[in-house]
Amino acid sequence: MRTIQNQAAENLILRQKQYLETLIERYNQRTKTSKQIAQTYRQFLADNKSFVNFNLTLKEVFYPIVAKSSLGSKIWDVDGNEYIDFIMGFGINLFGHNPQFIKEALIAQLEQGIQIGPQAEFIGEVAKLIYEFTGMERVAFSNTGTEAVMTAIRLARTATGRSKIALFSDSYHGHYDGTLAQVKMINGNLQTVPIAPGILQNFVEDVLVLNYGNPQSLELIKHHAQELAAVLVEPVQTRRLDLQPQVLLQELKQLTKESGIILIFDEMVTGFRIHPGGAQAWFGVEADIATYGKIVGGGMPIGIIAGKANYMDGIDGGMWNYGDTSYPQGKTTFFAGTFCKHPLAIAAAKAVLQHLKTQGVTLQEKLNQKTLQFIETLNTYFKKEELPIQMVNFGSVFGSAFSKSDEAAEDSQPSIVFDLLYYHLLDRGIMLRGQGGFLSTAHTDEDIRRVIWAVQDSVEEVRKAGFLPH
Ligand SMILES: Cc1ncc(COP(=O)(O)O)c(C=O)c1O
């Protein structure tokens, strides 16, 4: 399979070429308005948003599907095609698209106006609800997950007076310069360097990038214990869903506690999804600070920084009362944002949290179970057909076990097989996020049956064309 993947376009065998031409023509015809929009506006629109990598062989199908409307598990594009959506807003839409209870909350808020400056009406209730779900004592609001992570790190550095943070390779924490670090071998030495041009070395100088799942990482944390302000963890990485290291997380908790290091859980994806109390409740590990976003904003942009009171006091100096001599005494850092506590985001968050509260933990339990069955059905099929594909899931997030590191080790070109399957599935009305996606409560059994059929059908076609072994 590898040899076939590595072939350049001109080396494709005739059967593969013919197959590609047919697929491209059919797909272009079906989604012609999306393609036209991409071409017309590329000159003006700088846009790196795509769910597969640019691949010269598949250049003619490299454009985003332009969405027109959505409801429940479905999206309709500008050409009138219907898709079962598994991107689900990159994990935002736990209840599917445009659920009635969120729509009503947003309309009600729009009727009242979007007044930014004075306090948002429901802000206190939302903060308290987040406390009830997560056990995190105090809560602050930003606009994105990236900002939430940036603030969590700043709070940790403020509280400890230390500069270094440790994070793990293959994790994603958004696009704050201070987390965009990687380890590279340079002149025989392992060095921490920025992941892309434009990010200064200074920004990542104090970042320690460790290997997730590897017990040696704990030794490195011990070694740097006195310099570390925080360890930042994505408890289950969306890029490595198979890695669910409960013991390592428990050991990390113990180690950070002993060393006065702040343990930050980035729960952007796991929060409210794997369990009402997120990955912390799932693994039984309590973080000092946790960041949330996605689901809780109900489709509106939001970021949440929540944590133990003594760390969160870095935002406002801490608790005080009227009518006595108390005042905010804690050491504070800088925190701001014009759009923080946006009334629409807060109204949607209130609706989401109230809905989750009413539904209880069975909502997540049912969805996790449904996803597991879905993945098992796919894997049984792949195994029966002796195909080199395996799917994995963490609760209602699923993806292929073909990890980024496997890819980097053997081949710098992403697999054309997965790209082909991706386009095939789009052609069959299935919208994935790369090689995986998110299940929502709006996905029906019929949706699942349709996707399983589409996967089998797509695999057969890709195989017939000679891209997969027989
Ligand atoms: C684990 C994690 N942290 C942080 C972020 C960044 O959030 P945002 O895209 O809202 O800035 C993401 C986004 O996908 C994420 O998955």
The ligand as a Gaussian input file, in Angstrom:
#p B3LYP/6-31G(d) Opt

LIG

0 1
 C       -7.722000      20.936000      22.848000
 C       -7.872000      22.287000      22.209000
 N       -7.390000      23.378000      22.828000
 C       -7.518000      24.602000      22.317000
 C       -8.151000      24.806000      21.104000
 C       -8.278000      26.178000      20.528000
 O       -9.596000      26.626000      20.598000
 P      -10.093000      27.772000      19.592000
 O      -10.031000      27.189000      18.220000
 O      -11.487000      28.087000      20.072000
 O       -9.161000      28.921000      19.751000
 C       -8.687000      23.703000      20.409000
 C       -9.352000      23.877000      19.121000
 O       -9.637000      22.978000      18.383000
 C       -8.529000      22.413000      20.980000
 O       -9.004000      21.325000      20.341000

